[in-house]
Amino acid sequence: MAVNYLLDQGIHFSAMVAANDMVAFGARLAHYRRSSVFQRMFQSLAVTTKLRQLL
């Protein structure tokens, strides 16, 4: 709920701190659901590129 509130207010952030794994997962899920399809594709591409560099 807190992440949704921040996003509704137009607040942008680059990091989050959570009290435990469940809170972190919920925050990440809320952020993911609010992101655009373009952002999701870009994030997937960035992760794939990084994984290829590691291999």
N, C-alpha and C positions, 0 to 999 in steps of 0.2 A: 504494500500500500504506500509506503513512503517513497519508493521509486516512482510509482505512478503520479503521486502528488508533485514531486520535483519536476517530472517531465511535463505535467500539465501546466506548471508555472513557467515553463520555458527555460528551466535551469539546465545547463549542459555541464557534464562532468566527465572526467577521463579515468576515474578510479573510484572504487567502493571498498569500504571496510565493513565486514559482517561479524557478528558475535559467534556464529557457528556455521557449519556447512549448509544446514537447511535454510537459514536466512540468506546466505550467499546464493544458493540455488534459486530461491524465490525472487531475489533482486535481479539476478541475471535473466530469469525467465520473463519477468515483467519488461525488462529492457529489450529483450529479443522480440517480444510480441509487439512492441511499439516501433521497432526499427522497420525501415522500408525494405522492400525486396532487393533494391540495389545495394543497400548497406550489407545485407546478408550475403549476397553474391561476392561483394568485395572482401568481406571477412573470410569467407570460405576460400577465396583465391589466395589471400594472404597466408592463411594457415597451410594450404597445399604447397605454396611456393616455399615456405619455411621448412616444411617436412622434406621436400625434395632436396633442399640444400643440406639438410642433416644426413641424408642418405648418401 
